[in-house]
Amino acid sequence: MPATCNPDRQARWFYSNLGIDDAYFAQEPLETIVHHILSLYGAKVAAFARNDTNFEIRLDREESDHAVYIDTSEPGVSNISGPQYEQRYTFGFGLC
C-alpha cells in the first residue's frame, strides 16, 4: 500500500529522509516546496501501481539566479546518460 496521503507525514519524510540542505527550505517559496512534496508523493503512488518498491525522482527548477535539482542517483557514481545537472548548473550560471 502506498504511503498514506497525510500531508504532515509526507512533509516530515521530505524534510527528514531525503538529505535536502536546509538552504532549500529557507530560500524556496512555500508553493514550490509543496509542489515538490506532491510530485514526490505522486512518484510513490506510481511506483506502487507498478509493484515497484523503488521510484525514480527527477525534479528540477531553474531560475535566472538559482536552481534546484532533486534526483535519484547513487552517490559518487556518474551517469553520462543522466540529466547532467552539474553541467547545466555550471554553464547556466556562468561558473565556467
N, C-alpha and C positions, 0 to 999 in steps of 0.2 A: 504494500500500500504506500502511495507517495506520502511525503510529509504533510501533515495537516496544514491547511491554509490559515494558520494562526499568524496574524501579522507580527505579533511580538516575538514568536518563536523564529520566524523567518528573519526578522531584523537581527536577533541575537546570533543566529547562525551566520548571517552575512558579516556581522561585525567581529565575531569571535573566532570563527573557524577558517576563514579564507586568508588570513595573514595580510589584510589590506592595511596599508600605512594610515595612521591617524590623520595625516595631512589631507587625505582624500575626504574624510568626513568633515574636516574643518573648512575645506575650500570649495567643495562641490555643493551646488544648490540642493536643498531637500528634495525637490521634484526629481532631480537626476538620480539621487540615491534611491528613492522609492521606485523609479523606473528600472534601475538595475536589479533591485531585490525582486521585483515582479518578473523580470526577464529570467533571472536565475531560477525562480520557482517554476516558471514555465518549462525550463530545461529539465528540471527534476520530474515534472509530470510527463514530459515527452519520453524521457528515459524509462519511466515506469511503464508507459504504454508499449514500449518496445521490449519489455522484460530485460532491460539493461541496467545493471547496478552502477555503471559509470555514465556520467553525462559530460558532454563537451561544453565548455564555457568559452565564448568568444564575444566579448563586448568591447566596443571601443567608442571613444568620443574624442574628437579632435576639434579644438577651438583655435583661434588665432594666437592665443598666448599660453595654452596648455593642452595637455592630452591625458586621457585616462584609458588604460588598457587593462582589461581583466580577461585572462585567457588560461585555459587548461594547458599546462605544459609540465614537462619533467625538469626540475631544477638542474641547471648545468648542461643540458642537452640541447644543442642547436638543431632546429628543424628548418632546413633550407626551403622546403615547400610550404612553410607556415606563413603567418601573416607579416613577418618581418617588421614587428613593431619597433625594434631598436633603430633600424634604418629610417623608418618613417618619422620617428621622433627626432633623430639626429639631423636629418636633412630638412625636415619640415620646419624646424625651429632655427635653422642656420647655425647649428653647432659644428658643422664641418664645412 
